[in-house]
Amino acid sequence: MESEWKPVIVWFCLGLFALAEFGNVQMGSEIRRMCALVGDPVTRPKTAAEEIGAICANRVPDDAYLLRLEARQQARLHASRN
């Protein structure tokens, strides 16, 4: 009976591992987006910005998100000029 349960336990553990890795990827993506929004923490003297900057030190946002962020910033700049 013990040998019948081994494949089930292995697949269950593999499934849990896959879910954990998927969660890690999702969290990493969210952290990269937050870091792109915050920008350079040196220009913001707030404690929260310093903490976020420390979290973001080794994160790089993806190109698609940076393009959307840049477009939003350009739109805001254009709107403030008018």
Residue, then its C-alpha position, 0 to 999 in steps of 0.5 A: m500500500e505504501s508504494e501506491w501513495k508515492p506517485v500521488i505524493v510526488w505529484f502533489c509536491l510537484g504541484l505545490f512547487a509549481l504554484a509557489e514558483f508561479g507566485n514568485v514570478q507574479m510577485g517579482s513582476e509586481i515589485r518591478r512595476m512598483c519600482a518603475l513607478v517610484g523611480d530614483p529613491v535618492t530624489r525622495p527624502k521620505t522614509a517609505a521611498e528609501e525602503i522601496g528603493a532598498i527593495c528595488a535595488n536589484r530589480v529591473p522593470d520589463d520593457a513593455y511596462l517602461l514604455r507605458l510608464e514613459a507614455r504616461q509621463q509624457a502625457r502628463l508633461h504635455a497636459s501640464r504645458n497646456 
